[in-house]
């Protein structure tokens, strides 16, 4: 077939396919343009899920009348002027493709006025056919109106989903925007009705109020705030407690320099950080912001800018993993998250805190103080069934008069399974097997970390057939493999000889374990596969070595277990991600008995 030049309108429609996938992508491009123009308030009107109408009004700097035609010309932008600008992009948009692409597949109008202009101006485009610029009354800022999306591309319009589905995609993206821009006011109307209003937060507000608005108070009241900086990177935001994990990954938001992205490196780091505390098949919830020099990240690797490429992916991976891993380690039994509204009211961030000093609380009309049993318990600490609390420590009284430990003091054992204890907040229930399992598991890990990974030589070297790429990786990462307990040398173009394996995992499938490790080394520059398999073995050992159900414990033994829980990292969950303790507060107890009604 002869080569021919395509008509310009057809070129525009083909190019639009890379930018305009559905109404949500149109809203994204228009809103990002408004934010780059300095908008602090956005009004978004939708009809029929955005298919019939999308209108975005902003209070940004506006566009001069003589620049309106240029604004809808392909590859015209005010955000980059040189290659240096492209290598350190700080704006949300920069390619100059969005407006012309959208205008080529819709009835499009752009109205705008700058602060120093006497009046506004309007430019209308129908299916890529540009009209003349005309005067039009308008407040400072811009209004972009998109009607009948894909009206001239029936094949694309047929692939749009139902109104509710398309609206859901728009709401999902606007939720992400609201989290990344808490100082922006955002009003969303659908078919003439206000469906969402994100109010701007104060400059001194931590942002937890916007998190509660976007994701609900369940997440905001059970999250850990973090803010850590190192090696030119800063990671801050909120991560959900393991007990709030979800059945899908619908509450995972990650932003790089304010841009919402999906990144496999970061996703892998988050999964590894939660691996020790998450129930099988569950997904953590998080809102995280990574800040770094724009020159260390490439935002121009995906048509919709939803993916980025880090110059040093290994550094980012390890930084995210260690920051989350250390934060989750502090999720100990007896430590609770500050309520979101309380933290919001005090302009602080939700943090992990221990219950405060013990105070005597009396029932109305009765003279029974809640902490009456405290003194009696102190004398019963002599024995220690769990080995970490010494008799002296068990008998020690708090320095401050009336103070009590976070989990309080044991009252009784229920059905040989649960420990009932009393603390400042009310009643504590502890699953003694799950709690002791976590304590034993953490001790086993600490002991193993102290001696390092020992290598077990094989009596007969194992010849493994691999792909040439895998064999090259084994040779390239020989030093890293040796640190993990593997001794590997090249046996041919597509073969290696395995001479040693990690001693603790000599019963595992060596070929599959080596392949898993090599896959991690190639993609992330490091691997925790050996450590994960080791931890699985230690977890099984801890499960079998922990106190069993129906074993009767004395008060001293139960209190010793409570003190161990308070001192052990990640003790709020067992090795399988299940909670080890539950707090029933005074309000909940009063509600059960209809007190105060």
Residue pairs with C-beta under 8 A, 6 or more apart in sequence:
6 14
8 128
9 104
9 127
9 128
9 129
12 74
12 100
12 101
12 104
12 128
13 104
13 105
13 128
13 152
13 153
15 74
15 97
15 100
15 101
15 104
16 101
16 102
16 104
16 105
16 153
17 156
18 97
18 101
18 303
19 25
19 29
19 97
19 98
19 101
19 102
19 303
19 304
20 26
20 29
20 101
20 102
20 105
20 149
21 304
22 50
22 160
22 161
22 166
22 169
23 46
23 49
23 50
23 51
23 54
23 149
23 160
23 166
23 169
23 170
24 50
24 166
24 169
24 170
24 172
24 173
25 304
26 50
26 54
26 102
26 146
26 149
27 44
27 46
27 50
27 54
27 56
27 170
27 173
27 174
28 173
28 304
29 93
29 98
29 99
29 102
30 54
30 56
30 98
30 102
30 144
30 146
31 42
31 44
31 56
31 174
31 177
32 92
32 93
32 98
33 92
33 93
33 98
33 99
33 144
34 42
34 56
34 58
34 60
34 141
34 142
35 42
35 60
35 92
35 181
35 184
36 79
36 91
36 92
36 93
37 58
37 60
37 61
37 62
37 141
37 142
38 60
38 61
39 58
39 59
39 60
39 141
39 184
40 59
40 183
40 184
40 185
40 200
41 58
41 59
41 184
41 185
41 186
41 187
41 200
42 56
42 57
42 58
42 184
42 185
42 186
42 187
43 55
43 56
43 57
43 58
43 187
43 189
44 54
44 55
44 56
44 57
44 174
44 186
44 187
44 188
44 189
45 53
45 54
45 55
45 57
45 189
46 53
46 54
46 55
46 167
46 170
46 188
46 189
46 190
46 191
47 53
47 190
47 191
48 163
48 191
49 162
49 163
49 164
49 165
49 166
49 167
49 170
49 190
50 149
50 166
50 167
50 170
51 148
51 149
51 150
51 157
51 160
51 163
51 166
52 147
52 148
53 145
53 146
53 147
54 145
54 146
54 149
55 143
55 144
55 145
55 146
56 143
56 144
57 141
57 142
57 143
58 141
58 142
58 143
59 139
59 140
59 141
60 141
60 142
61 114
61 115
61 140
61 141
62 112
62 113
62 114
62 115
62 117
62 120
62 140
62 141
62 142
63 71
63 110
63 112
63 114
63 142
64 114
64 117
65 117
65 121
65 133
65 135
66 133
68 110
68 112
68 121
68 122
68 123
68 133
69 123
69 130
69 133
70 76
71 99
71 110
72 99
72 100
72 103
72 108
72 110
72 123
72 125
72 130
73 96
73 100
74 96
74 97
74 100
74 101
75 95
75 96
75 97
76 96
77 93
77 94
77 95
77 96
79 85
79 89
79 91
79 93
79 94
80 86
80 89
80 94
85 94
86 94
86 300
87 294
87 295
87 298
88 293
88 294
88 295
89 294
89 299
89 300
90 257
90 294
92 258
92 259
92 305
93 305
94 299
94 300
95 300
99 108
99 110
99 144
100 128
102 108
102 146
103 125
103 128
103 130
104 127
104 128
105 127
105 149
105 150
105 151
105 152
105 153
105 156
106 127
106 146
106 147
106 148
106 149
106 150
106 151
107 124
107 125
107 126
107 127
107 146
107 147
107 148
107 151
108 124
108 125
108 126
108 144
108 145
108 146
108 147
109 122
109 123
109 124
109 125
109 144
109 145
110 122
110 123
110 124
110 125
110 142
110 143
110 144
110 145
111 120
111 121
111 122
111 123
111 136
111 138
111 142
111 143
111 144
111 145
112 120
112 121
112 138
112 141
112 142
112 143
113 119
113 120
113 121
113 138
113 139
113 140
113 141
114 140
115 140
119 135
119 136
119 137
119 138
120 135
120 136
120 137
120 138
120 139
121 133
121 134
121 135
121 136
121 138
122 133
122 134
122 135
122 136
122 138
123 130
123 131
123 132
123 133
123 134
124 131
125 131
127 151
127 152
149 157
149 160
150 156
150 157
150 160
151 157
160 166
167 190
170 188
171 188
171 195
171 196
174 186
174 188
174 196
175 214
175 215
176 253
176 260
177 184
177 186
177 260
178 184
178 186
178 198
178 210
178 213
178 214
179 210
179 211
179 214
179 215
179 253
179 255
179 287
180 253
180 255
180 258
180 259
180 260
180 289
181 258
182 200
182 201
182 205
182 207
182 209
182 210
183 200
183 201
183 203
184 198
184 200
185 198
185 199
185 200
186 196
186 197
186 198
187 194
187 196
187 197
187 198
188 194
188 195
188 196
188 197
189 195
198 210
198 213
198 214
199 213
201 207
201 209
201 210
202 347
204 347
205 344
205 347
206 225
206 343
206 344
206 347
206 348
206 349
207 349
208 220
208 225
208 238
208 340
208 343
208 344
208 349
208 350
209 340
209 344
211 219
211 220
211 223
211 238
211 287
211 340
212 219
212 220
212 340
212 341
212 344
215 251
215 285
215 287
217 340
217 341
218 244
219 238
219 240
219 244
219 251
219 285
220 238
220 340
220 350
221 337
221 339
221 340
221 350
222 240
222 241
222 243
222 244
222 337
223 238
223 239
223 240
223 241
223 244
223 285
223 337
223 350
224 238
224 239
224 240
224 241
224 327
224 328
224 330
224 331
224 337
224 350
224 351
224 352
225 237
225 238
225 349
225 350
225 351
226 235
226 236
226 237
226 238
226 239
226 323
226 324
226 327
227 234
227 235
227 236
227 349
228 234
228 235
228 236
228 323
229 235
230 319
231 315
231 319
232 292
232 293
232 296
233 290
233 291
233 292
233 315
233 316
233 319
234 290
234 291
234 292
235 288
235 289
235 290
235 291
235 319
235 320
235 323
236 288
236 289
236 291
237 286
237 287
237 288
237 289
238 286
238 287
238 288
238 350
239 284
239 285
239 286
239 288
239 324
239 327
239 328
240 251
240 284
240 285
240 286
241 331
241 337
241 572
242 274
242 277
242 278
242 279
242 284
242 328
242 331
242 572
242 573
242 577
243 572
243 573
243 579
244 285
245 274
245 278
245 279
245 282
245 283
245 284
245 285
245 577
246 282
246 283
246 284
246 285
247 281
247 282
247 283
248 283
249 283
251 285
251 286
252 267
252 270
252 283
252 284
252 285
252 286
253 260
253 286
253 287
253 288
254 260
254 261
254 262
254 263
254 266
254 286
254 288
254 290
255 261
255 288
255 289
255 290
256 263
256 290
256 292
256 297
256 299
256 308
257 290
257 291
257 292
257 294
257 297
258 289
259 299
259 305
259 308
260 306
261 305
261 306
261 307
261 308
262 306
262 307
263 307
263 308
263 310
264 523
265 310
265 313
265 316
265 317
265 524
266 288
266 290
266 316
266 317
266 320
268 317
268 523
268 524
269 316
269 317
269 318
269 320
269 321
269 324
270 284
270 286
270 320
270 321
270 324
272 321
272 325
272 528
273 320
273 321
273 324
273 325
273 328
274 284
274 324
274 328
275 532
275 535
276 328
276 535
276 570
276 575
277 328
277 331
277 570
277 573
277 577
278 284
278 577
279 576
279 577
279 578
280 576
280 577
282 577
288 320
290 316
290 320
292 316
295 311
296 310
296 311
296 312
297 308
297 309
297 310
297 311
298 308
298 309
298 310
298 311
299 305
299 308
301 307
301 308
301 309
302 308
310 316
313 524
313 525
314 524
314 525
314 526
317 524
317 525
317 526
318 526
328 570
329 569
329 570
330 352
330 569
331 352
331 570
331 572
331 573
332 565
332 566
332 567
332 568
332 569
332 570
332 571
332 572
333 406
333 407
333 430
333 435
333 562
333 565
333 566
333 568
333 571
333 572
333 580
333 581
334 354
334 355
334 405
334 406
334 407
334 423
334 565
334 566
334 581
335 352
335 353
335 354
335 406
335 572
336 352
336 353
336 355
336 425
336 583
337 350
337 351
337 352
337 353
338 348
338 350
338 351
338 353
339 350
340 350
343 349
343 350
343 351
354 406
355 406
355 423
355 424
355 425
356 424
357 400
357 402
357 403
357 404
357 424
358 371
358 374
358 398
358 402
358 403
358 404
358 408
358 423
358 424
359 371
359 402
359 424
360 369
360 370
360 371
360 402
361 369
361 370
361 586
362 368
362 369
362 370
370 422
371 402
371 404
371 422
373 409
373 411
373 422
374 404
374 409
377 409
377 410
377 555
377 559
378 395
378 397
379 395
380 554
380 555
380 556
380 559
381 389
381 391
381 394
381 395
381 556
381 559
381 560
382 391
382 394
382 395
382 556
383 391
383 554
383 556
383 557
383 560
384 390
384 391
384 394
384 556
384 557
384 560
385 547
385 553
385 554
385 556
385 557
385 560
385 561
386 436
386 439
386 547
386 557
386 560
386 561
386 564
388 439
388 560
388 563
388 564
388 567
389 560
389 563
389 564
393 563
394 556
394 559
394 560
394 563
398 404
398 405
404 423
404 424
405 423
405 562
405 563
405 566
406 423
406 566
407 421
407 423
407 428
407 430
407 562
407 563
407 565
407 566
407 581
408 421
408 422
408 423
408 424
408 428
408 562
409 421
409 422
409 423
409 559
409 562
410 419
410 420
410 421
410 555
410 558
410 559
410 562
411 420
411 421
411 422
412 419
412 420
413 419
413 420
413 432
413 552
413 553
413 558
414 420
414 429
415 550
416 549
416 550
416 551
416 552
417 431
417 432
417 433
417 549
417 550
418 429
418 430
418 431
418 432
419 428
419 429
419 430
419 432
419 553
419 558
419 561
419 562
420 427
420 428
420 429
421 427
421 428
421 429
421 430
421 558
421 562
422 428
423 583
425 583
425 585
425 586
426 583
426 584
426 585
426 586
426 588
426 589
427 583
427 584
427 589
428 581
428 582
428 583
428 584
429 581
429 582
429 584
430 561
430 562
430 565
430 580
430 581
431 574
431 578
431 579
431 580
431 581
432 547
432 553
432 558
432 561
433 546
433 547
433 548
433 549
434 574
434 578
434 579
434 580
435 561
435 564
435 565
435 571
435 574
435 580
435 581
436 546
436 547
436 561
436 564
437 542
437 543
437 546
437 574
437 575
438 542
438 565
438 568
438 570
438 571
438 573
438 574
438 575
438 580
439 546
439 561
439 564
439 565
439 568
439 571
440 541
440 542
440 545
440 546
441 538
441 539
441 542
441 575
442 568
442 569
442 570
442 571
444 538
444 541
444 542
445 535
445 538
448 504
448 534
448 538
453 483
453 484
453 485
453 502
453 503
453 504
453 530
453 534
454 485
454 502
454 503
454 504
455 482
455 485
455 486
455 487
455 500
455 501
455 502
455 503
456 485
456 500
456 501
456 502
456 503
456 506
457 487
457 499
457 500
458 498
458 499
458 500
458 501
461 497
461 498
461 499
462 497
462 498
462 499
462 510
462 511
463 491
463 495
463 496
463 497
463 498
464 491
464 495
464 496
464 497
464 498
464 510
464 511
464 514
465 494
465 495
466 474
466 494
466 495
466 496
466 515
467 494
468 493
468 494
470 515
470 518
471 490
471 492
471 493
471 494
471 495
471 496
473 518
473 521
473 522
474 481
474 488
474 490
474 496
474 514
474 518
475 488
475 489
475 490
475 496
477 518
477 521
478 488
478 489
480 521
480 526
480 527
481 487
481 488
481 514
481 517
481 521
484 502
484 517
484 527
484 530
485 500
485 501
485 502
485 503
485 505
485 530
486 498
486 500
486 501
486 502
486 514
486 517
487 498
487 499
487 500
488 496
488 497
488 498
488 499
488 514
489 496
489 497
489 499
490 496
490 497
491 497
498 510
498 511
498 514
501 508
501 510
501 513
502 530
502 533
502 534
504 534
504 537
505 513
505 530
505 533
505 534
505 537
508 533
513 529
513 530
513 533
516 527
516 529
517 527
517 529
517 530
518 527
520 526
520 527
520 528
520 529
521 527
539 575
539 576
542 575
543 575
547 553
547 561
553 561
564 571
565 571
565 580
565 581
571 580
572 579
572 580
572 581
573 579
573 580
574 580
590 596
